[in-house]
Amino acid sequence: MASITRALRPLSRTATSTSLRSAARQPMPYRLAQSTHAFSTTSRRREVDLSHLTPTPITLLSETESLMSDSVSKFASEQIGPKVRDMDEAEAMDPAIVEQLFEQGLMSIEIPEEFGGAGMNFTSAIVAIEELARVDPSVSVMVDVHNTLVNTSIMKYGDAQAHRTWLPKLATGTVGSFCLSEPASGTDAFALQTKAEKTADGYKLNGSKMWITNSMEAGFFIVFANLDPSKGYKGISAFIVEKDTPGFSIAKKEKKLGIRASSTCVLNFDDVVIPKSNLLGQEGQGYKYAISILNEGRIGIAAQMTGLALGAWENAARYVWNDRRQFGTLVGEFQGMQHQIAQGYTEIAAARALVYNAARKKEAGQDFVADAAMAKLYASQVAGRVAGSAVEWMGGMGFVREGIAEKMFRDSKIGAIYEGTSNIQLQTIAKLLQKQYTQ
Ligand SMILES: Cc1cc2nc3c(=O)[nH]c(=O)nc-3n(C[C@H](O)[C@H](O)[C@H](O)COP(=O)(O)OP(=O)(O)OC[C@H]3O[C@@H](n4cnc5c(N)ncnc54)[C@H](O)[C@@H]3O)c2cc1C
């Protein structure tokens, strides 16, 4: 297996060692296909014959994926780890980390190499998101949103011109945001009020978006707006807005409970004029695109929550099994502690199995909507439980703002909220089960 040093990209632009992009040459074949997914949370059943495949353990990674896992783990612990506490206190992402993410190829994991990307598969992205979250869930969500929501939207729904125009930028230095939620439309996302109107040679956007991840760092925004409100959600289209477009502004940066280094902002669009070519895909298809992309994106959030849970667990395990003694023994040797620690790890392993199974099913072209919803639901529950217990296992040391224990606990809360709340995941799972079991 290729070594970590071969896999890691140079942290300086002048260095010449091999990058993830070129070291990892085992991607799933990339298809620039327009999506054939039907709009439905139940998604169309696609019969794929997998009978020729020898079943393997679900969490077994290919050499490329292992390389990704090892190299991101090293990068995260060496380069991000020392900055986590300061970034959380400052509620800001260190720009040097954003630059390193691009240099490492972590902002272009699935973008084909011809557009400057790493040309790797979806599971590689999932592995990277998980490994980053083990150290900092804020950095992880930046990579998650950029790869699984923004890059994927352009790859799936953009035409050849859109690929040529946007993918090289997204691969090399422009952070992306995915702008669906609004002040009055969260769970009921397609009640959005942002309006688009046609101009002689393009579109004009007016409205506001809320809760937009990456927006302080982003230069590229996929904005959902209604072109024909008389058609309801069928009037929704997706548009591309660049940061320097007149009329676009960041109205407010939220101060949050967790993932504080990840920016979350309110955006205003006041007579934002964009050319025709900034329509993504087709008019009136925005709601289909959003649903399909978010179905995939949920696997990324599930990976983030799994990584977070493991990071919190490991941090506490190191402390109770190495550092802290009471009654003359390591506190991790008390059976009452051991049972809880074992329970936590078991739940993390179960969450990971759900995540990888959903990712593999997506890659195999199988229905994965329920799997993605179950993975996100369960992984966010596990993250909350394990990160909460980890604080207790460390006693007072878990409660102070020194290590990462209390931060991981705060960060874990977001898993049950964004990209569909836990209630919505349960609703999706129940709807699909009911369909399956209704005679
Ligand atoms: C840190 C952060 C980052 C985010 N990043 C982005 C982003 O990048 N892009 C983006 O577009 N959005 C983003 N969001 C928005 C996020 O997706 C929404 O917050 C989420 O969908 C919930 O919407 P809401 O906050 O309006 O809650 P509400 O919709 O007001 O929900 C409140 C409660 O009611 C429940 N509820 C609502 N409807 C139902 C129902 N039908 N059945 C049962 N229960 C229901 C919910 O489960 C929840 O518990 C982000 C949010 C946060 C907090």
The ligand as an SDF file (V2000), in Angstrom:
LIG
                    3D

 53 58  0  0  0  0  0  0  0  0999 V2000
  -25.2640   25.3570   11.6310 C   0  0  0  0  0  0  0  0  0  0  0  0
  -26.2530   25.2050   10.5170 C   0  0  0  0  0  0  0  0  0  0  0  0
  -25.8130   25.1060    9.2210 C   0  0  0  0  0  0  0  0  0  0  0  0
  -26.7420   25.0070    8.1640 C   0  0  0  0  0  0  0  0  0  0  0  0
  -26.2810   24.9900    6.8690 N   0  0  0  0  0  0  0  0  0  0  0  0
  -27.1770   25.0910    5.8480 C   0  0  0  0  0  0  0  0  0  0  0  0
  -26.7360   25.2600    4.5030 C   0  0  0  0  0  0  0  0  0  0  0  0
  -25.5450   25.2860    4.2100 O   0  0  0  0  0  0  0  0  0  0  0  0
  -27.6640   25.4220    3.5380 N   0  0  0  0  0  0  0  0  0  0  0  0
  -29.0040   25.4110    3.8060 C   0  0  0  0  0  0  0  0  0  0  0  0
  -29.7990   25.5640    2.8800 O   0  0  0  0  0  0  0  0  0  0  0  0
  -29.4580   25.2410    5.0730 N   0  0  0  0  0  0  0  0  0  0  0  0
  -28.5790   25.0910    6.0910 C   0  0  0  0  0  0  0  0  0  0  0  0
  -29.0290   24.9350    7.3870 N   0  0  0  0  0  0  0  0  0  0  0  0
  -30.4600   24.9170    7.6530 C   0  0  0  0  0  0  0  0  0  0  0  0
  -30.9670   23.5710    8.1390 C   0  0  0  0  0  0  0  0  0  0  0  0
  -31.0370   22.6650    7.0910 O   0  0  0  0  0  0  0  0  0  0  0  0
  -32.3020   23.8280    8.8450 C   0  0  0  0  0  0  0  0  0  0  0  0
  -31.9900   24.4620   10.0660 O   0  0  0  0  0  0  0  0  0  0  0  0
  -33.0730   22.5700    9.0630 C   0  0  0  0  0  0  0  0  0  0  0  0
  -33.5550   22.0720    7.8430 O   0  0  0  0  0  0  0  0  0  0  0  0
  -34.2550   22.8010   10.0280 C   0  0  0  0  0  0  0  0  0  0  0  0
  -34.9780   23.9260    9.6750 O   0  0  0  0  0  0  0  0  0  0  0  0
  -35.3550   25.0100   10.7800 P   0  0  0  0  0  0  0  0  0  0  0  0
  -34.1040   25.3800   11.4780 O   0  0  0  0  0  0  0  0  0  0  0  0
  -36.0990   26.0960   10.1270 O   0  0  0  0  0  0  0  0  0  0  0  0
  -36.2640   24.2430   11.7980 O   0  0  0  0  0  0  0  0  0  0  0  0
  -37.8520   24.0820   11.6820 P   0  0  0  0  0  0  0  0  0  0  0  0
  -38.2170   23.6540   10.3240 O   0  0  0  0  0  0  0  0  0  0  0  0
  -38.4650   25.3250   12.2070 O   0  0  0  0  0  0  0  0  0  0  0  0
  -38.1110   22.8800   12.6780 O   0  0  0  0  0  0  0  0  0  0  0  0
  -38.2740   23.0540   14.0890 C   0  0  0  0  0  0  0  0  0  0  0  0
  -38.6680   21.7090   14.6860 C   0  0  0  0  0  0  0  0  0  0  0  0
  -39.9050   21.2640   14.1140 O   0  0  0  0  0  0  0  0  0  0  0  0
  -39.7570   19.9720   13.6060 C   0  0  0  0  0  0  0  0  0  0  0  0
  -40.5820   19.7860   12.4200 N   0  0  0  0  0  0  0  0  0  0  0  0
  -40.7600   20.6340   11.3750 C   0  0  0  0  0  0  0  0  0  0  0  0
  -41.5600   20.1090   10.4640 N   0  0  0  0  0  0  0  0  0  0  0  0
  -41.8830   18.8770   10.9080 C   0  0  0  0  0  0  0  0  0  0  0  0
  -42.6970   17.8150   10.4100 C   0  0  0  0  0  0  0  0  0  0  0  0
  -43.3100   17.8930    9.2270 N   0  0  0  0  0  0  0  0  0  0  0  0
  -42.8100   16.6860   11.1570 N   0  0  0  0  0  0  0  0  0  0  0  0
  -42.2000   16.5710   12.3500 C   0  0  0  0  0  0  0  0  0  0  0  0
  -41.4240   17.5330   12.8640 N   0  0  0  0  0  0  0  0  0  0  0  0
  -41.2720   18.6750   12.1510 C   0  0  0  0  0  0  0  0  0  0  0  0
  -38.2730   19.8300   13.2720 C   0  0  0  0  0  0  0  0  0  0  0  0
  -37.8730   18.4660   13.2480 O   0  0  0  0  0  0  0  0  0  0  0  0
  -37.6410   20.6200   14.3930 C   0  0  0  0  0  0  0  0  0  0  0  0
  -37.4920   19.7870   15.5110 O   0  0  0  0  0  0  0  0  0  0  0  0
  -28.1160   24.9780    8.4420 C   0  0  0  0  0  0  0  0  0  0  0  0
  -28.5570   25.0680    9.7750 C   0  0  0  0  0  0  0  0  0  0  0  0
  -27.6510   25.1930   10.7970 C   0  0  0  0  0  0  0  0  0  0  0  0
  -28.1620   25.3290   12.1980 C   0  0  0  0  0  0  0  0  0  0  0  0
  1  2  1  0
  2  3  1  0
  2 52  2  0
  3  4  2  0
  4  5  1  0
  4 50  1  0
  5  6  2  0
  6  7  1  0
  6 13  1  0
  7  8  2  0
  7  9  1  0
  9 10  1  0
 10 11  2  0
 10 12  1  0
 12 13  2  0
 13 14  1  0
 14 15  1  0
 14 50  1  0
 15 16  1  0
 16 17  1  0
 16 18  1  0
 18 19  1  0
 18 20  1  0
 20 21  1  0
 20 22  1  0
 22 23  1  0
 23 24  1  0
 24 25  2  0
 24 26  1  0
 24 27  1  0
 27 28  1  0
 28 29  2  0
 28 30  1  0
 28 31  1  0
 31 32  1  0
 32 33  1  0
 33 34  1  0
 33 48  1  0
 34 35  1  0
 35 36  1  0
 35 46  1  0
 36 37  1  0
 36 45  1  0
 37 38  2  0
 38 39  1  0
 39 40  1  0
 39 45  2  0
 40 41  1  0
 40 42  2  0
 42 43  1  0
 43 44  2  0
 44 45  1  0
 46 47  1  0
 46 48  1  0
 48 49  1  0
 50 51  2  0
 51 52  1  0
 52 53  1  0
M  END
$$$$
